Amino acid sequence: MKQWTTGEVAKQKNISIRTLRYYDQINLLTPSYKDDNGRRYYSEKDLFQLEKILILKSLALPLENIRDLLDKLSYKQVLISHHNYLQEQLSNIQMNISHTASLINMIDLEAPLSWEHVTALVQNSQKSSKKWIDYFQDEDKTLLQEALPNISHNDKTTQQYIALLRRIERCIQNNIEAESDEGFQIASELIEISKETFQEDTKLMEEFWEIRKRPIEETGLYPISEEILEYVERCIAYATALE
């Protein structure tokens, strides 16, 4: 039967010999074998117990609680708890990545960056990053989640929307009317992107546009000023009238 010394176990599990001796001292993990010279050896069963201890410890469980639970939980149960823990950690990491990507794109949208928008984005993301989706029918949700621009992503569609928003902001700053050649071009590009995004579903497009006008507290979407929304509507109305 294969056996491992204290040093071999410490190296294999990347923990200190002192820790293993402490576990032995508090009767948390006692090696199954000891030779005439007092040298301790761990069995395969001991290593499974150690693995359970290390996993439970990673869940921030105190050693005294681990000792009480160790023989009551199977290795599979411990692994399932660890899997759930890792899933939660992954979710947190993905949320942080999403927030960071959002801030990067917000820098592209705003110069200088608005602290109010940053705070609103983070607070609403923490509450519910997809709250707006609840306004739609179930059959529409998948399409919207996959297709709509999201500033936490860096896909082509999102970048196109960001570029259009920046053009609109420049037009407003330079007093370029929505009823102009530039306004017509903006409307044409926006309509084209929207058709692609919503797969030619005009009704769905209109529903989303109405939700887009709602307060950020209700939708959780990136905040766009009423001035920009109004400018976009004027551009579209002008372009539509010329068709």
C-alpha positions as a printed Julia matrix, in Angstrom:
243×3 Matrix{Float64}:
   0.0    0.0     0.0
   1.34   3.39   -1.02
   2.33   5.7     1.84
   3.63   9.28    1.93
   5.9   11.01    4.4
   5.02  14.32    6.0
   7.5   16.08    3.73
   6.1   14.46    0.6
   2.54  15.42    1.51
   3.56  18.98    2.35
   5.28  19.37   -1.02
   2.45  17.71   -2.94
  -0.27  19.87   -1.36
   1.85  23.02   -1.12
   1.39  23.39    2.62
   3.96  23.53    5.4
   5.14  20.58    7.48
   4.33  22.71   10.51
   0.68  22.88    9.4
   0.47  19.11    9.03
   1.97  18.64   12.48
  -0.55  21.12   13.88
  -3.43  19.19   12.29
  -2.05  16.06   13.94
  -1.7   17.85   17.28
  -5.37  18.98   17.33
  -6.57  15.57   16.1
  -7.83  16.97   12.84
  -5.66  14.74   10.66
  -3.53  12.04   12.23
  -1.28   9.97    9.94
  -2.35   6.34    9.78
   1.13   4.91   10.23
   4.14   5.55   12.41
   7.37   3.57   12.28
   9.59   2.57   15.21
  11.53   5.82   14.9
   8.35   7.88   15.2
   8.3    8.82   11.54
   4.74   9.46   10.32
   3.25   8.16    7.06
   0.02   9.19    5.37
  -2.25   6.75    3.53
  -4.39   7.46    0.51
  -7.4    7.73    2.84
  -5.5   10.35    4.85
  -4.83  12.35    1.69
  -8.53  12.37    0.83
  -9.24  13.63    4.34
  -6.62  16.33    3.89
  -8.18  17.35    0.6
 -11.55  17.69    2.33
  -9.94  19.8     5.07
  -8.27  22.13    2.58
 -11.47  22.6     0.58
 -13.56  23.32    3.66
 -10.87  25.69    4.9
 -11.03  27.56    1.56
 -14.72  28.14    2.3
 -13.63  30.07    5.43
 -14.84  27.31    7.76
 -13.02  27.34   11.16
 -10.91  24.3    11.94
 -13.04  23.31   14.91
 -16.11  23.19   12.63
 -14.17  21.26   10.01
 -13.26  18.67   12.63
 -16.94  18.27   13.54
 -18.05  17.93    9.91
 -15.18  15.97    8.42
 -16.6   12.49    9.01
 -20.17  13.59    8.3
 -19.5   14.85    4.78
 -18.51  12.66    1.86
 -15.77  13.73   -0.5
 -18.42  14.29   -3.18
 -20.43  16.58   -0.9
 -17.32  18.61   -0.15
 -16.51  18.83   -3.85
 -20.03  20.02   -4.63
 -19.73  22.76   -2.01
 -16.39  23.77   -3.52
 -17.9   23.79   -7.01
 -20.68  26.1    -5.84
 -18.14  28.34   -4.16
 -16.05  28.55   -7.34
 -19.15  29.32   -9.39
 -19.88  32.24   -7.09
 -16.3   33.44   -7.36
 -16.48  33.14  -11.15
 -19.68  35.2   -11.15
 -17.98  37.89   -9.07
 -14.95  37.92  -11.37
 -17.15  38.17  -14.45
 -19.06  41.04  -12.86
 -15.8   42.85  -12.11
 -14.59  42.26  -15.67
 -17.9   43.59  -16.96
 -17.65  46.7   -14.77
 -14.08  47.36  -15.9
 -14.99  46.95  -19.58
 -17.96  49.26  -19.02
 -15.72  51.94  -17.53
 -13.29  51.62  -20.45
 -16.14  52.17  -22.91
 -17.56  55.0   -20.81
 -14.22  56.77  -21.13
 -14.65  56.56  -24.91
 -18.16  57.96  -24.58
 -17.48  60.75  -22.11
 -14.72  63.29  -21.86
 -14.33  63.95  -19.0
 -15.77  60.84  -17.39
 -18.86  61.56  -15.29
 -18.62  60.25  -11.75
 -22.43  60.27  -11.49
 -22.65  57.9   -14.47
 -19.96  55.65  -13.03
 -21.76  55.45   -9.69
 -25.13  54.82  -11.35
 -23.67  52.07  -13.51
 -22.04  50.24  -10.6
 -25.04  50.57   -8.31
 -27.47  49.34  -10.94
 -25.17  46.5   -11.96
 -25.01  45.35   -8.36
 -28.8   45.41   -8.08
 -29.62  43.78  -11.4
 -27.54  44.13  -14.51
 -30.39  42.91  -16.78
 -33.38  44.41  -15.05
 -34.67  45.95  -18.27
 -35.09  42.52  -19.87
 -38.1   41.8   -17.67
 -40.18  44.2   -19.75
 -40.09  41.79  -22.69
 -41.78  38.52  -23.49
 -39.77  35.36  -22.81
 -39.37  34.57  -26.51
 -37.71  37.95  -27.07
 -35.25  37.82  -24.17
 -32.66  35.56  -25.79
 -32.45  37.72  -28.9
 -32.12  40.89  -26.86
 -29.48  39.52  -24.5
 -27.36  38.3   -27.39
 -27.84  41.15  -29.83
 -28.21  44.4   -27.95
 -25.19  46.62  -27.41
 -23.75  46.4   -23.93
 -20.98  48.72  -22.8
 -19.55  45.88  -20.75
 -18.75  44.16  -24.08
 -16.38  45.16  -26.85
 -18.2   43.65  -29.8
 -18.6   45.38  -33.18
 -22.22  46.44  -32.6
 -21.41  48.05  -29.26
 -18.52  49.96  -30.79
 -20.8   51.18  -33.59
 -23.32  52.5   -31.08
 -20.58  54.17  -29.07
 -19.24  55.88  -32.19
 -22.73  57.15  -33.05
 -23.28  58.48  -29.53
 -20.02  60.39  -29.73
 -21.03  61.87  -33.1
 -24.37  62.95  -31.63
 -22.62  64.58  -28.67
 -20.33  66.49  -31.04
 -23.31  67.64  -33.09
 -25.06  68.94  -30.0
 -21.9   70.68  -28.77
 -21.36  72.3   -32.19
 -25.02  73.25  -32.63
 -25.48  71.03  -35.68
 -29.2   70.56  -36.14
 -30.74  67.11  -36.26
 -32.49  68.28  -39.43
 -29.24  68.35  -41.41
 -27.11  66.14  -43.64
 -25.16  64.97  -40.6
 -28.41  64.22  -38.74
 -29.65  62.28  -41.76
 -26.47  60.21  -41.85
 -26.68  59.48  -38.12
 -30.3   58.37  -38.43
 -29.55  56.18  -41.44
 -26.68  54.4   -39.67
 -28.68  54.01  -36.47
 -31.66  52.54  -38.32
 -29.4   50.14  -40.21
 -27.67  48.92  -37.04
 -31.02  48.62  -35.26
 -32.5   46.55  -38.07
 -29.56  44.17  -37.85
 -29.73  44.07  -34.05
 -33.47  43.4   -33.89
 -33.47  41.18  -36.99
 -35.94  43.45  -38.84
 -38.48  43.17  -36.0
 -39.86  46.73  -36.06
 -42.27  46.15  -33.18
 -39.52  44.87  -30.91
 -37.34  47.8   -31.93
 -40.05  50.28  -31.0
 -40.71  48.54  -27.67
 -37.06  48.73  -26.73
 -36.86  52.39  -27.74
 -39.76  53.2   -25.4
 -38.02  51.34  -22.57
 -34.79  53.14  -23.44
 -36.56  56.39  -22.45
 -37.4   55.14  -18.97
 -35.31  56.21  -15.94
 -32.09  54.26  -15.36
 -33.43  53.22  -11.94
 -36.09  51.17  -13.74
 -34.08  49.77  -16.62
 -30.49  49.37  -15.43
 -29.33  50.46  -18.89
 -26.44  52.82  -19.51
 -27.65  56.38  -18.82
 -28.17  58.49  -21.94
 -29.27  62.09  -21.5
 -32.72  63.23  -22.56
 -30.99  65.71  -24.86
 -29.34  62.9   -26.8
 -32.52  60.83  -26.91
 -34.46  63.82  -28.22
 -31.76  64.53  -30.83
 -31.92  60.91  -32.03
 -35.7   61.1   -32.37
 -35.44  64.29  -34.38
 -32.78  62.74  -36.65
 -34.99  59.7   -37.29
 -38.07  61.84  -37.89
 -36.13  63.99  -40.37
 -34.67  61.0   -42.21
 -38.06  59.28  -42.35
 -39.7   62.39  -43.78
 -37.15  62.51  -46.63
 -37.75  58.92  -47.68
